[in-house]
Amino acid sequence: QVQFVESGGGLVQPGGSLRLSCAARGSIFRLVAMGWYRQAPGKQRELVTTITSGDTINYADSVKGRFTISRDNARNAIYLQMNSLKPEDTAVYYCNTDPAMVNYWGKGTLVTVSS
């Protein structure tokens, strides 16, 4: 059974940094592309960044140059380093496969950027 558990969220001031982690349980992790998604209050969930099994990476324009995705196949984990955070980055952040599978959504981790 595939399961993703996100952690590392919190309250940070504008301009600050956070590092999110996603622990993956299940045998598919090394074979699939993974992504970080986020859902801001009152908005639809959106794709933030993806990384393939071959480490090809893409970013949404809104986070390009500020966020960095990485994966550690030995630990079945992906990470999201977020720098220069802005209030508009406030959201619940989730990891999932790319494309996302409905049954794999976890609880997410809340990131709040506020002074």
Phi, psi and omega in degrees: 000131181273136178213139176241135180235117182265149177206168174106356179289173179166191179262130181219149178282155175306137184090350182278184183228153172214154175235118179265148177235150176226115177265128183252133175245130182131164189271356188271348195308311186292345189261350191237158170285145181238156180217158168255134180236161175214153177227112178277158180305128177077007182236165177283155176294141182228154178276129183261313184199153179226156175219128181276175177295338177263012175071025168282132189238143173225149179231147168294148181303328185292341183240357183301132180088349180244326183253148176224124177262146175211163178223150177232097184295330179295330180257003184051052185218150168234158185227158175224108175272122183243117179243165178049048185295146181240157178305327180287355173276354178300124184181168166271128183256135181232153167247154180193172173292167174236112002290157184290144176254131186303321185282355184260357181296132175264198182276343180079175177225133187275128174245123179239122180249109185201149176266000000 
